[in-house]
Amino acid sequence: MELTNKSETFYLWWENPNIAKRTPAGVAFYDEKFGEYRLKIDQIPDDQVYYLKPTSSDNGRIDYQVDKVLKRSGRFLKRVETGDGYSDKDSQGEIYIDFGGFGKRLILTFNKAS
């Protein structure tokens, strides 16, 4: 029996809005069951989990919400909103994310060489 349940990897980039330069930020994994991305950001410890999920869609624009998972004693407590994002017909399939507090825009792309 062959296993074909491997998660597809997407790429995260930090973009400096002043000079439009991108640097690697991590990876994202899409969870088909819940319709959201799990974000694995290099500068953030592995035990801190973030999710990106669509919240609305209108005229080719999709809005997203970033949730941070809060834990107490290592157990899930709740999710809290920590940012937002969008994609539209001009974004060439990329999702632009205001992650907050980093001074740069986080971008989820489907192209490793962005």
C-alpha positions in Angstrom: 0.0 0.0 0.0 1.4 3.4 -1.0 1.0 6.4 1.2 0.1 9.6 -0.7 -0.9 11.7 2.3 2.2 13.9 2.2 1.6 17.6 3.0 2.5 20.1 0.3 5.0 22.7 1.4 4.5 26.4 0.7 7.0 29.1 1.4 7.0 32.1 3.6 9.0 35.3 3.0 9.6 38.5 4.8 9.3 41.5 2.5 10.8 44.9 3.5 8.2 47.3 2.1 10.8 50.1 1.7 13.0 48.3 -0.7 10.8 45.3 -1.9 13.5 42.8 -0.9 12.5 39.4 0.3 14.2 37.1 2.7 13.2 33.5 3.7 10.8 33.3 6.7 9.8 29.7 6.9 7.2 27.3 5.5 3.5 26.7 5.6 1.5 23.5 5.4 -2.1 23.4 4.1 -4.6 21.3 6.1 -7.4 20.3 3.7 -9.6 19.1 6.6 -9.8 22.5 8.2 -9.1 24.7 5.1 -6.2 26.6 6.7 -2.4 26.9 6.7 -0.1 26.1 9.6 2.7 28.6 9.6 6.2 27.5 10.7 8.1 30.8 11.0 11.9 30.5 11.4 12.3 33.3 14.0 9.6 31.9 16.3 10.1 28.8 18.5 8.6 25.5 17.2 6.2 25.2 20.1 4.4 28.4 19.1 1.8 27.6 16.5 0.1 30.0 14.1 -2.6 29.4 11.6 -3.8 31.3 8.5 -7.4 30.8 7.5 -9.7 32.5 5.0 -12.5 34.6 6.5 -14.3 36.2 3.5 -14.3 36.5 -0.3 -15.6 39.2 -2.5 -14.9 40.1 -6.2 -11.7 38.1 -6.5 -10.3 39.2 -3.1 -9.9 36.7 -0.3 -9.4 38.0 3.3 -7.5 35.9 5.9 -7.0 35.9 9.6 -3.9 34.8 11.5 -4.5 33.0 14.8 -2.0 32.3 17.5 -2.5 29.2 19.6 -2.3 29.8 23.3 -1.3 27.0 25.6 -1.2 26.6 29.4 1.0 23.9 30.9 1.6 22.6 27.3 -2.1 22.1 26.6 -4.3 23.9 24.1 -6.2 26.8 25.7 -7.6 28.8 22.8 -6.7 30.7 19.6 -6.4 34.5 19.4 -6.3 36.7 16.3 -2.9 38.2 15.9 -2.9 39.4 12.3 -4.7 39.5 8.9 -4.0 39.1 5.2 -5.4 39.1 1.7 -4.9 37.8 -1.8 -6.5 39.2 -4.9 -6.3 38.9 -8.7 -3.2 41.2 -8.7 -1.3 39.2 -6.1 -0.3 36.4 -8.5 -1.4 33.7 -6.1 0.5 35.1 -3.1 -1.0 35.8 0.2 0.1 39.1 1.9 0.0 38.9 5.7 0.3 41.7 8.3 1.8 39.6 11.0 2.3 42.5 13.4 5.3 43.6 15.3 8.0 42.7 12.8 8.0 45.8 10.6 7.9 43.6 7.5 5.2 42.0 5.5 5.0 38.2 5.6 4.2 36.6 2.3 3.0 33.1 1.6 3.9 32.0 -1.9 3.5 28.8 -3.9 6.9 29.4 -5.6 10.1 28.4 -3.7 12.2 30.9 -5.7 10.2 34.1 -5.0 
